[in-house]
């Protein structure tokens, strides 16, 4: 692994690559990373694909703990869920050694521990945390298929909320009084290591959440032009909008040449071109369309990736043009006009019938299609009552009326 240096520019430029299965996500991620490395700066390619990007890059790629140099300026690593489970369980076993010994439990060896269901998501989050702390100018992440990728990107916020509810920060002050409180209450109080572990986990999740929501982080969608991919993109658009993710490009991969004299090939190319026209009209400048030609073979090695790279160079400034920025929601103060405060939440492409809205305490439970998000209300809106909502031109506007008993009175 390259020696670490202190970063001066904050989080790296991050490109999160995902898309429908079989579209060539790993190839596009590798070509994007290679292009970034050749422009200068230190680039890390992190892959969640079990096989990793080694075959595409033409090198052996290890697990995420020790990235390998794949090309000048480019390092690569893959996520290993089994290694994550092993490390986490052994750490927990060590921390709970006293309790396990009292119960007569038999310790497990690392060789006995294997990957568990769901561990791939947590392993990826840990790898992202490590990458965010590294000295990289550009981070390219080869994520799982689109629906799974959206679940992973929403996970840090959800887990932090659960930790805050189960182990509130204000209760951690009780750790110093735990022995006395246990005597008074007659029941044992939670061990101090539990609060410490929760605090460490929250700090780690906060780092990943900051990386995902950073101005220099964008999503790069990869899809092979066709009806199935179009349906998958439409279904995912609600989640992309709800989670406040920014799309820097819709990469139309494996585009066939249109000038072929072969009737069968020309027909397929025409169908692809029709799909590209539809995508351009449907997503417009929000998802800039970048066609990538089919090489006539599976790309292998730096030479093939270099042929694809010109269309995939990530903008070093992280600006996706007119794409939606992370959490771009704002409050309109209309008290002078109609006495309302309006919270505007852009949801491009959302359909009114698929939007659900419930207020619970100081939170807003928002559903768009199959996607859900629980949002803490801005401070001013907590002292208001929800009096209506409307979805107009891709923007959900929730109307709030100030509560007279809670709102500061003007003289």
C-alpha positions as CSV (number, residue, x, y, z in Angstrom):
1,X,0.0,0.0,0.0
2,X,1.3,3.5,-0.8
3,X,2.6,5.6,2.1
4,X,-0.1,7.8,3.6
5,X,0.1,11.5,3.4
6,X,-2.2,14.1,5.1
7,X,-4.9,15.3,2.8
8,X,-5.3,19.0,2.4
9,X,-8.4,19.1,0.2
10,X,-10.8,17.0,2.3
11,X,-12.6,14.0,0.9
12,X,-11.5,12.6,-2.5
13,X,-13.3,13.0,-5.8
14,X,-15.5,9.9,-5.6
15,X,-17.3,8.1,-8.5
16,X,-19.8,5.4,-7.4
17,X,-20.4,3.1,-10.4
18,X,-23.5,0.9,-10.5
19,X,-26.2,-0.1,-12.9
20,X,-28.4,-3.1,-13.9
21,X,-26.6,-6.5,-13.7
22,X,-24.6,-7.6,-16.7
23,X,-24.1,-4.1,-18.1
24,X,-20.3,-4.0,-17.6
25,X,-20.1,-2.0,-14.3
26,X,-16.7,-3.4,-13.4
27,X,-15.2,-2.6,-16.9
28,X,-16.6,1.0,-16.8
29,X,-15.3,1.4,-13.2
30,X,-11.8,0.2,-14.2
31,X,-11.7,2.4,-17.3
32,X,-12.9,5.4,-15.2
33,X,-10.2,4.8,-12.6
34,X,-7.5,4.3,-15.2
35,X,-8.5,7.6,-16.9
36,X,-8.3,9.4,-13.6
37,X,-4.9,8.0,-12.8
38,X,-3.5,9.0,-16.2
39,X,-4.7,12.6,-15.6
40,X,-2.5,12.7,-12.6
41,X,-3.2,12.2,-8.9
42,X,-3.5,9.0,-6.8
43,X,-6.5,6.9,-7.7
44,X,-8.0,3.9,-5.8
45,X,-10.3,1.4,-7.5
46,X,-12.4,-0.4,-4.9
47,X,-14.6,-3.3,-6.2
48,X,-17.5,-5.1,-4.5
49,X,-17.5,-7.7,-7.2
50,X,-16.4,-11.1,-5.7
51,X,-14.1,-11.6,-8.7
52,X,-12.8,-8.1,-8.5
53,X,-11.4,-6.0,-11.4
54,X,-8.3,-8.1,-11.7
55,X,-9.2,-9.8,-15.0
56,X,-10.2,-6.4,-16.6
57,X,-7.0,-4.7,-15.4
58,X,-4.8,-7.7,-16.1
59,X,-3.4,-7.8,-12.6
60,X,-4.0,-9.7,-9.3
61,X,-6.2,-7.6,-7.0
62,X,-6.1,-8.3,-3.3
63,X,-8.7,-7.6,-0.6
64,X,-9.3,-4.0,0.5
65,X,-6.9,-4.0,3.4
66,X,-3.9,-3.9,1.1
67,X,-4.5,-2.3,-2.3
68,X,-2.2,-3.4,-5.1
69,X,-0.6,-1.0,-7.6
70,X,-2.3,-1.9,-10.9
71,X,-0.8,0.9,-13.1
72,X,1.1,4.1,-12.6
73,X,-0.9,6.2,-10.1
74,X,-3.7,3.5,-9.9
75,X,-4.2,1.1,-6.9
76,X,-6.9,-1.5,-6.8
77,X,-8.6,-3.6,-4.1
78,X,-11.6,-5.8,-3.6
79,X,-14.0,-6.2,-0.7
80,X,-13.9,-9.6,1.1
81,X,-17.1,-10.2,3.2
82,X,-15.6,-13.3,4.7
83,X,-12.5,-11.4,6.0
84,X,-14.8,-8.7,7.4
85,X,-16.9,-11.3,9.3
86,X,-13.8,-13.0,10.7
87,X,-12.2,-9.8,11.9
88,X,-15.4,-8.4,13.4
89,X,-16.4,-11.6,15.2
90,X,-12.9,-12.2,16.6
91,X,-12.9,-8.6,18.0
92,X,-16.3,-9.1,19.6
93,X,-15.1,-12.4,21.0
94,X,-12.1,-10.8,22.6
95,X,-14.1,-7.9,24.1
96,X,-16.6,-10.4,25.6
97,X,-14.0,-12.8,26.8
98,X,-14.9,-12.5,30.5
99,X,-18.6,-13.2,29.9
100,X,-17.9,-16.1,27.5
101,X,-15.5,-17.7,30.1
102,X,-18.2,-17.4,32.8
103,X,-20.6,-19.2,30.5
104,X,-18.1,-21.9,29.6
105,X,-18.3,-21.0,26.0
106,X,-15.8,-22.5,23.6
107,X,-13.9,-20.0,21.6
108,X,-14.1,-20.0,17.8
109,X,-11.0,-19.8,15.6
110,X,-10.8,-17.5,12.6
111,X,-10.7,-20.5,10.3
112,X,-14.2,-21.5,11.5
113,X,-15.7,-18.2,10.5
114,X,-17.2,-17.7,7.0
115,X,-19.3,-15.1,5.2
116,X,-22.8,-14.6,6.6
117,X,-25.9,-13.3,4.8
118,X,-25.8,-9.5,4.6
119,X,-22.1,-9.3,5.5
120,X,-21.2,-8.0,2.0
121,X,-23.0,-4.7,2.7
122,X,-21.2,-4.1,6.0
123,X,-17.9,-5.2,4.5
124,X,-18.4,-2.6,1.7
125,X,-19.2,0.1,4.2
126,X,-16.0,-0.7,6.2
127,X,-13.9,-0.6,3.0
128,X,-15.4,2.8,2.1
129,X,-14.6,4.1,5.5
130,X,-11.0,3.0,5.1
131,X,-10.8,4.5,1.6
132,X,-12.2,7.8,2.8
133,X,-9.4,8.0,5.4
134,X,-6.7,7.3,2.8
135,X,-4.7,9.7,0.8
136,X,-6.5,9.4,-2.6
137,X,-7.2,12.1,-5.0
138,X,-9.9,10.0,-6.8
139,X,-11.8,7.0,-5.5
140,X,-13.8,4.9,-7.9
141,X,-16.1,2.3,-6.4
142,X,-17.4,-0.7,-8.3
143,X,-20.8,-1.1,-6.5
144,X,-23.2,-4.0,-6.6
145,X,-26.2,-4.0,-9.1
146,X,-28.4,-0.9,-8.9
147,X,-31.1,-1.9,-6.4
148,X,-28.5,-3.4,-4.0
149,X,-26.2,-0.4,-4.4
150,X,-29.0,2.0,-3.4
151,X,-29.7,0.0,-0.3
152,X,-26.0,0.1,0.6
153,X,-25.8,3.9,0.1
154,X,-28.8,4.4,2.3
155,X,-27.5,2.2,5.1
156,X,-25.2,4.5,7.0
157,X,-27.9,7.1,7.7
158,X,-30.4,4.3,8.7
159,X,-27.9,2.6,11.0
160,X,-26.9,5.9,12.7
161,X,-30.5,6.6,13.4
162,X,-31.0,3.2,15.0
163,X,-27.9,3.6,17.1
164,X,-29.1,7.0,18.3
165,X,-32.5,5.6,19.2
166,X,-31.2,2.5,21.0
167,X,-28.2,4.1,22.7
168,X,-28.9,7.9,23.0
169,X,-25.9,10.0,23.5
170,X,-27.4,11.7,26.6
171,X,-27.6,8.3,28.4
172,X,-24.0,7.6,27.9
173,X,-23.3,10.0,30.8
174,X,-24.7,7.3,33.0
175,X,-21.6,5.2,32.5
176,X,-19.8,6.9,35.4
177,X,-22.8,6.3,37.7
178,X,-23.4,2.8,36.5
179,X,-22.3,1.0,39.7
180,X,-24.4,3.2,41.9
181,X,-27.4,3.1,39.6
182,X,-27.2,-0.7,39.5
183,X,-27.4,-0.9,43.3
184,X,-30.4,1.5,43.3
185,X,-32.3,-0.1,40.5
186,X,-31.4,-3.7,41.5
187,X,-30.6,-4.6,37.9
188,X,-27.3,-4.6,36.1
189,X,-26.6,-1.6,33.9
190,X,-25.3,-1.9,30.3
191,X,-21.5,-2.4,30.1
192,X,-19.4,0.6,29.3
193,X,-17.9,-1.2,26.3
194,X,-21.4,-1.3,24.7
195,X,-21.6,2.5,24.6
196,X,-18.0,2.7,23.5
197,X,-18.6,0.3,20.6
198,X,-21.7,2.2,19.6
199,X,-19.8,5.5,19.6
200,X,-17.0,4.0,17.5
201,X,-19.6,2.5,15.0
202,X,-21.3,5.9,14.8
203,X,-18.1,7.6,14.0
204,X,-17.3,5.1,11.3
205,X,-20.7,5.4,9.8
206,X,-20.6,9.1,9.9
207,X,-17.3,9.0,7.8
208,X,-19.0,6.9,5.2
209,X,-22.1,9.1,5.2
210,X,-19.9,12.2,4.7
211,X,-18.2,10.5,1.8
212,X,-21.5,9.6,0.1
213,X,-22.9,13.1,0.6
214,X,-19.8,15.0,-0.2
215,X,-20.0,17.6,-3.1
216,X,-17.3,15.7,-4.9
217,X,-19.2,12.4,-4.9
218,X,-21.4,11.3,-7.8
219,X,-23.1,8.2,-9.1
220,X,-22.2,6.8,-12.5
221,X,-24.9,4.6,-14.0
222,X,-24.0,1.9,-16.4
223,X,-26.6,0.3,-18.6
224,X,-26.7,-1.6,-21.9
225,X,-29.3,0.1,-24.1
226,X,-32.5,-1.9,-24.1
227,X,-36.0,-2.1,-22.6
228,X,-35.0,-4.1,-19.5
229,X,-32.3,-1.6,-18.6
230,X,-34.7,1.2,-19.2
231,X,-37.2,-0.3,-16.7
232,X,-34.5,-0.8,-14.1
233,X,-33.3,2.9,-14.4
234,X,-36.9,4.2,-14.1
235,X,-37.4,2.1,-10.9
236,X,-34.2,3.3,-9.4
237,X,-34.8,7.0,-10.2
238,X,-37.1,7.4,-7.2
239,X,-34.4,6.1,-4.9
240,X,-31.7,8.2,-6.4
241,X,-33.9,11.3,-5.9
242,X,-35.1,10.3,-2.4
243,X,-31.5,9.7,-1.1
244,X,-30.2,13.0,-2.6
245,X,-27.6,11.3,-4.8
246,X,-26.0,13.1,-7.8
247,X,-25.6,11.4,-11.1
248,X,-22.7,12.6,-13.2
249,X,-23.4,10.3,-16.2
250,X,-25.6,7.6,-17.6
251,X,-23.1,5.4,-19.5
252,X,-24.7,3.5,-22.3
253,X,-22.3,0.6,-22.6
254,X,-21.6,-1.8,-25.4
255,X,-23.1,0.4,-28.1
256,X,-23.0,-1.3,-31.5
257,X,-21.8,0.5,-34.7
258,X,-24.6,1.9,-36.8
259,X,-22.8,1.6,-40.2
260,X,-22.7,-2.2,-40.4
261,X,-23.9,-3.8,-43.7
262,X,-25.0,-6.9,-41.8
263,X,-28.8,-6.8,-41.5
264,X,-29.0,-8.6,-38.2
265,X,-26.3,-6.3,-36.6
266,X,-27.8,-3.2,-38.2
267,X,-31.2,-4.1,-36.7
268,X,-29.8,-4.4,-33.2
269,X,-27.9,-1.2,-33.6
270,X,-31.1,0.6,-34.7
271,X,-32.9,-0.7,-31.6
272,X,-30.1,0.5,-29.4
273,X,-30.1,3.9,-31.1
274,X,-33.9,4.3,-30.5
275,X,-33.3,3.5,-26.8
276,X,-30.5,6.1,-26.6
277,X,-32.8,8.7,-28.1
278,X,-35.5,7.9,-25.5
279,X,-33.0,8.0,-22.6
280,X,-31.7,11.4,-23.8
281,X,-35.3,12.8,-24.0
282,X,-36.3,11.3,-20.6
283,X,-33.3,12.1,-18.5
284,X,-32.1,15.2,-20.3
285,X,-29.2,17.1,-18.7
286,X,-29.9,15.6,-15.2
287,X,-28.2,12.3,-16.3
288,X,-25.8,13.3,-19.1
289,X,-25.7,10.4,-21.6
290,X,-22.3,9.0,-22.5
291,X,-22.4,6.2,-25.1
292,X,-19.4,3.8,-25.0
293,X,-18.8,1.7,-28.1
294,X,-18.7,-2.1,-28.2
295,X,-15.1,-3.3,-28.8
296,X,-16.3,-6.5,-30.4
297,X,-14.7,-8.4,-27.5
298,X,-14.6,-8.4,-23.7
299,X,-12.2,-5.6,-22.6
300,X,-9.0,-7.0,-21.0
301,X,-6.0,-5.1,-19.9
302,X,-4.9,-1.4,-19.9
303,X,-4.9,-1.1,-23.7
304,X,-8.6,-2.0,-24.1
305,X,-9.5,0.2,-21.1
306,X,-7.6,3.1,-22.6
307,X,-9.8,2.7,-25.8
308,X,-12.9,3.2,-23.5
309,X,-11.4,5.9,-21.2
310,X,-11.9,9.1,-23.3
311,X,-15.6,9.0,-22.6
312,X,-15.3,8.2,-19.0
313,X,-12.8,10.7,-17.5
314,X,-14.3,11.9,-14.2
315,X,-14.6,15.7,-13.7
316,X,-12.0,16.5,-11.1
317,X,-14.2,19.2,-9.7
318,X,-17.0,16.8,-9.1
319,X,-19.6,18.9,-10.8
320,X,-22.3,16.9,-12.6
321,X,-23.7,19.9,-14.5
322,X,-27.4,20.2,-13.7
323,X,-27.6,17.0,-11.8
324,X,-29.3,16.9,-8.4
325,X,-26.9,17.6,-5.5
326,X,-26.9,15.7,-2.2
327,X,-29.8,16.7,0.1
328,X,-30.7,19.8,-2.1
329,X,-33.8,20.5,-0.1
330,X,-34.8,23.9,1.1
331,X,-37.4,25.7,3.1
332,X,-39.4,28.6,1.6
333,X,-40.5,31.2,4.1
334,X,-44.0,32.3,2.9
335,X,-45.3,33.7,6.2
336,X,-45.7,37.2,4.8
337,X,-47.8,35.8,1.9
338,X,-50.0,33.0,3.3
339,X,-48.5,32.3,6.7
340,X,-46.8,29.1,5.6
341,X,-43.3,27.5,5.6
342,X,-42.8,25.2,2.6
343,X,-40.2,22.4,2.6
344,X,-39.3,21.6,-1.0
345,X,-37.9,18.2,-1.8
346,X,-36.9,17.5,-5.5
347,X,-38.0,14.1,-6.6
348,X,-37.4,14.0,-10.4
349,X,-39.7,11.5,-12.2
350,X,-41.7,10.6,-9.1
351,X,-45.4,9.8,-9.6
352,X,-48.0,11.2,-7.1
353,X,-49.6,7.8,-6.5
354,X,-46.2,6.4,-5.4
355,X,-45.4,9.1,-2.8
356,X,-46.3,8.6,0.8
357,X,-45.8,11.1,3.6
358,X,-46.2,10.7,7.4
359,X,-45.1,13.0,10.2
360,X,-44.0,11.3,13.4
361,X,-42.7,13.6,16.1
362,X,-39.7,15.6,14.7
363,X,-39.3,13.3,11.7
364,X,-40.9,12.9,8.3
365,X,-41.4,9.4,6.9
366,X,-41.2,9.7,3.2
367,X,-41.9,6.8,0.7
368,X,-41.4,7.0,-3.0
369,X,-42.2,3.7,-4.8
370,X,-40.3,0.9,-3.0
371,X,-37.9,3.3,-1.3
372,X,-38.1,4.8,2.2
373,X,-36.3,7.5,4.1
374,X,-36.8,9.0,7.5
375,X,-35.9,12.7,7.6
376,X,-35.3,14.8,10.7
377,X,-37.2,18.1,10.3
378,X,-35.3,21.3,10.1
379,X,-35.5,23.2,13.4
380,X,-38.0,25.8,12.3
381,X,-40.4,23.2,11.0
382,X,-40.5,21.2,14.3
383,X,-42.7,24.0,15.7
384,X,-45.2,23.7,12.9
385,X,-48.1,21.5,11.8
386,X,-48.2,19.8,8.4
387,X,-51.1,21.2,6.5
388,X,-50.7,19.7,3.1
389,X,-48.4,18.6,0.3
390,X,-48.2,18.6,-3.5
391,X,-46.0,17.0,-6.1
392,X,-45.5,19.5,-9.0
393,X,-42.9,19.2,-11.8
394,X,-40.7,16.8,-9.9
395,X,-40.7,18.7,-6.7
396,X,-42.6,17.6,-3.5
397,X,-43.6,20.7,-1.5
398,X,-44.8,20.0,2.1
399,X,-46.7,22.9,3.7
400,X,-46.2,23.7,7.4
401,X,-48.2,26.1,9.5
402,X,-46.5,27.6,12.6
403,X,-48.0,26.5,15.9
404,X,-49.0,29.7,17.7
405,X,-48.1,28.3,21.1
406,X,-44.6,27.3,20.0
407,X,-43.7,29.9,17.5
408,X,-41.9,33.1,18.7
409,X,-44.2,36.1,18.8
410,X,-43.1,39.2,17.0
411,X,-43.6,42.5,18.9
